[in-house]
C-alpha cells in the first residue's frame, strides 16, 4: 500500500463531507478550512485528515512537510480544447486591429484555420504538442480536465483528435481526464453552405465511429449565432444520447441563441460560456441538473462581456468556471488566473471562485464523486502552496507562483 502523510499544513481548505457533489447559491460563500492540519493518502485516495495535535506517526508512509503552506483540492477544468495544432497569433493581431470573433470566422479563419492545420498533422505530432500543454496545466495545479475534439471537422480528423485524448489518459493515469466529441464545433470546409448535410454526416458517420471505438464520454455542440441552431443542437444531443453520450453545450456566447433552453430540455451536464445569458436563462436553470459554466478567460482575451455570475449565484444555482484553453480565444489553461478573473471581473468572493474552480467544475464533467474537495475517499489530487495568509491571497496575488507542489493520486508530481 502506497501512503503519503502531508504534515505541518498551515490550512487545509476545501473540506466537504462525503456525498457533497456541488454547492449552490449562498453555500458557495463557504470554502471550509482546518488550521494546523495533516492529511494521509492511501493508494491514491484521501484516507484521513485532522489537526496536527493528533497527527499519527505513520512510520511506513512517505512524508511531505507542508512547512505551513496551504493544502487544497487541485483545480478541475471542465472545458478545454488543448488538443490542437500550432497557434493563431495572427488572429490575435487581427483582433487588436478591430476584427471581431465572428468577422474572423466569416473570413474563413478561427476554428476552420485550426482544422486546416490539424489536418496536416500526424497523430504522433498532435499528441506531442498536446502532451506539453497537459504538463503545463498540471504544473499550474489542474488535477482533472475535460478535453474536446472539434478542430477536425472531418471523420478521420475528429477520430484522430479523440485518439490523442485517449493517449493522454494513458500517459497521465493520475490525471482525471474526460473526453468530449465536438464534431459540431463549426461546419467543415467540405460542407460549407451545406450545414444540414454536415449535421447528417455527424449523425450518420461520425457518431457511430466515435461510439464504436468508445472514444468519448460526452457530446458537445456550438449552439450560437452563426454556428448551429437550437433545432440542430437538439437533434445532435438526442442522437448522441443513443450512444450513451451525455450532452454539453457551448451556448449564449455571441448572442441569445437558445442554448440554455436546449441544455435544460436534454438534461445536459453543463452549458458553457454564457456571456450573453439572459434572466430567462437563469429561470430555466432553476431546478435543472445542468450546471452553468462561465469561461472568464475567454471574456478577458476577446474583450467580451463576462457571464452574469453574481445573478447565477443569487438565484441559488451552482456556478462552475473553466479555462476554455484553445488556440484562438483563450490560449491559457491557468486555473489560478481563472479564479482571479472570477473575483476581479465577475465579482465573486475568493471562496465562491474557488468552489467554482474545484467542486462545481468537477460536477460539470461528472467527476465530483472522485475529486474537487478534501473528502475522505476522494482522489488525493491536491495543491500545496507556499505559506500564504489566507485563501483570499490566492486570487489576490494573481500572477504570483504560489504553488509549491502538485499531488496527483497521492504522489508528488516532479
N, C-alpha and C positions, 0 to 999 in steps of 0.2 A: 504494500500500500504506500503510495506517494503522499507525503504530508508536508505542508508548509505552514509554519507558525509566523505570522506577522505580529510583532510586538512593539511596544512603545509608540502606539498610534496616538497622535495628538487628538484627532477627532475622527471617529468612524461615522460616515454620513450616508444617507440614503437607505436607512434601515426600514424594512417593511415586514409585516407578518406574512406567513405563508398564505397563499391564496389571493394576495393583492396583485391584480393583473393590470390595473390602470388607476389613475387618480383623476378626479373630475372637479371642475369648478373651484370652490373655495378650498377644497382639500389639497389643491396643487400648491397652496402657500406654505405647506409644511414639507420639509426635507429632513426627516428625523435623524438625530445625531446622538452619539455617545462619546463623551470625552475620556481620555486616558484609557485606551482600549487595546485589546488584542483580537486577532481573528485566526482561526485554524481552518485550513482546507485539507480535504482528504480525497485523493483520486480525482482531483479537478473540481470538486464541489465544496461549497461553504459548509463546514461541519459544525462550527460553533464560534461564538464570539462573546466578549464580556469585558469587564473592567480590569485594568492591569493589576488591581489589588488581589484578584483571584486568577491571575494568569497561570495556566498549567505548565508544568516543567517540559513535557513532551520531548524527552531526550532523543527520540528517534526521528524527530521531524527536522527538516531543513528550516533554518531560522532566517528571518529577514527583519532587521531593525529599521522601523519606520522613522526613527530619530525625531519623533514629534511631528512628522508630516501627517497630512490627512489621507484617509483611505475612503474611496467612494466607488460606486459601480463604474465600470468602463462605459464610455459613451456608446450609444446604439444609433445607427444611421439607417433609417428606413427608406431612403430614396437616393440612389446613386446611379451613375452611368459610367463607371470607371473603366469599363472595357471599351476603349475607343482607340482610333488610330491618329497619331500625330497631334496637331494642335490647330487652333483657329485664331491666332493673334491678329491676322489680317482683318477679321471681322471686328475684333476689339477696337482697332483703329477706325473702322467704318462707323462704329457706334460713337466713338469720340467725335467724329465728324458729322454726327447728327442723324444717321440712319437708324431706324427702329428695328427691333427683332423681326417684326412682320415684313418690313421692306426688304431686309436681307434675305428672308425666306422666299419672298416673291421673285427675287433676282436669281434664285436657284442656289442660294447659299444655305447657311445654317445646317440643319440636320442632313440635308442632301449632300453638302460638301463632305461631312464626316462619313456618310455612306459611300461616296465615291472613293475616298482614300482607303476606307476599311476594306473595300473590295479588292484592293491591290495587295493586302497583307496576307501572309500565311497565318495559319492558326498559331504556329510557334512564335512568330514575331508579335502577334497580338497579345499572346499570353505573357511574353517577356515584358512588354510595356505595362500591361495591367498589373503584373506581379510587383513592379516597382511602386505603383500607386498604392497597392494594398499594404506594402511595408510602410509607406509614408503615413497612411491613415492610422495604422496600428501604433506607430511611434507617437502620434498625436492623441492617442487614447481611445480609439474605437475598438470595441471588442465584439460587435455584432453588426452585420451590414447586409443590406439588400442591394443586389446589383441587377440592373435591367439590360436587356438587349435593346434593339431599336435603332442601331446605326448600321444594320444590314440591309433591311427593306427588300431583300430577295430571300427565297427559301434557303439557298446554300449559305448566305452570309449571316442570316439570323441564327441558323444552326451552328455556324462557326462561333459566333459570339457566345451562345449558350454553352457550347462545349468548353470554351475558355473559362466561363464561370464555374463549370463543374471541376475543371482542373484547379481553379483557385480553392475550391472546397477541399480538394485532395491535398493541395500543397500547404494549406494552413488549417490543419484539423482542429486547432484550439480556437480558431476564429469561427463564430457562428455566422454562416452565410445562407442567404435565401436568394433564389433566382426568379426573375420575372421576365416573362415573354412580352415584349413591347413591339411586336411587328406593326402595330397601328400607331407608330410614332409620327409618321408622315407617309405620304403616298410615294412609293418607289418611282424612280425615274422612268422605268419601263411602262408605268401605268399613269403617267402624267395626263390629266384630262379625262381619266377613266377611273375615278375614285371608287365607284360602285364595283367595278371589276376587281380592283385591288382588294376591297373588303371580301369579295367572294374568294379571291386567291388565298387570303389569310385563313378563311374558314375551311376551304376545300383541301388546301395543300400544306400550309404552314402548321396549323394546329395539330392535325394528325401526326405529322412528323415530329413535332416537339413532344407530343404525348408518347409516341412510340419509344423514344429514347429517354423518357422521364427526365427531361432537361429543365423543367420549370416548376415552381411552386405556385406562381400567380400569373394572371394575365392583366395587362395594363393597356389603356387607350388614352391618347391625347384628345380629349373632348374639349375643343375650344374653337374660337373663331378662326377660320382659315385652315382648320385641320379636320377632325371627324365630328359628325353631327351627333346629337343625343340619340337619335334613332340608330345610327350605325354603331355607336358605343354600346347601346343596349343589346343589339344583336350580337356583337362580338363577346360581350360578357356572358350572355346566355349560352353561346356556343362553347366558350371556354369552360363554363361550369360543367358541361357534359364530360369533360376530361378531368374533372376534379381540380381545376384551376380557379381559385377564388379571385375576384376582381379587385383591382386597384385602379384609380383614375387620376390622370392629370386633368385638373379642371379649374375653371374660373381664374386662369392666369391672365389672359388677354382681354376677356370680356365676360359678361354674364351669359355663360354658354349652356347652362342646364346640367353641368357635370355633377353637381351635388345631388340633384334630383335623381339622376340615373344611378349614382352611387348608392343612395338610400334604397331605391327600388330593388337593386340587386344585392343588397347587404354587402357591398364592397367593404373590404377590410379597412381601406383608407381612401380619402380624397385629398389630393395634394396640390400645392401651390396656393390657391385661394386669394390671390392678390385682388381679384375683382369680386370677392364674395359679397353677397347681399344679406340684409337682415332676414329675408325669406329663407335663404340657405341655412342660416343658423337655426331657424324654427324647424326646418325639415330634419335637421340632425338631432334634435331633441328626441331621446328615446331610441335612436338608431344605434346599431353596432359599429357603424362607420366612424373612424377616427379622423377628424380634421387635422391636416398636417401642413404646417407652414414651412416655407423654404426661404428664410430671410437672406441667405447668401445670394439668391437669385435677384431679389429686390435691390440689394446693395450693389451688385455688379452691373445690373441693367438700368439702374436709376428708375425703378418702378415703385409703385405703392407697395407697402407691406401688408400682409394679411392682417385682418382685424382681430388680433389675438386677445385683446382685452375684452372685446364683445363676446368672443367664443367662451372664454373662461367665466365671464359674468353670467352667461346663460346656463352655467352648470355643466358644460361639456368638457371632455378631456381635450387637451391640445398636445400634439406632438410636433417636434421640429426635426428637420433633416438637412443634409448639406446640399443635395442635388448636384454633387460633384460631376461635372461634364465639361467638354472642351469649349462649348460656346457661351453658355450663360452663367456658369459658376465653376471656374476651374480651381476649386478648392474643396478639400474634404476635411477641413479643420473644424471639428465639432465644438471645440472650446470657443472659437470665434463665433460660431453659430449661437452659442449661449450668450456671448457678449452682445451680438446683434439683437437677440430676442429681448434683452434688457434695454439696450440703448434705443433701438428703433421701434420695438413693439410694446415697450413699457411694461414688460414682465418683471417681477421681482426675481432675484437670483434663485430662490427656492423654486419658483414656478418654472423658470428657464431650465434648471437642472432636471426637474421632473419631466419636462417636455423632451429633453435630450437623452433620457435614460429609460425609465419605466414606460412612459407613454409611447415613445418611438419604437421601443421593443414590441409593445402591443400592436403598433401599426404594421408590424411584419409577422405577427403571430408568434413571437418568441418571448413574451413577458413571463411565461411559466418557467423559462430557462435562465433569464438574465434581466438586467435593468434595475436591480435593487440588491441591497445586502440582506439576504434572506437565507436561512439555513435550507440546504438542499439545492439551491441555485448554483449555476456555474460560477466558479471563482474567477470571474473576469473583472478585474479591479484596476484602479489607478492609485498610485502612491505619489503624493505631491511632496514638494519641499515644504518645510514648516511655513504655514500661512495662517493669518489671524482668524479667518472665518470662511464659510462658503461664499460669502459676498465678494471675497477677494478674487475668486475665480473669474467671473465676468468683468470685474473692475479692472484687473490687470490684463487687458485684452490682447496684448502681444507678449506678455512675459511667459517664458517657457517654464511653467511651474511643475510639470510632470517629471518626477524623478524616476519612476519605474512603472511599467505596464505589466500586469499579471494576466495571463490567459490560461484558463483551465488549471489554475493553481501553480503555474510555472512562470517565473520571471522571463520576460522577453528580452533577448540580448540586443 
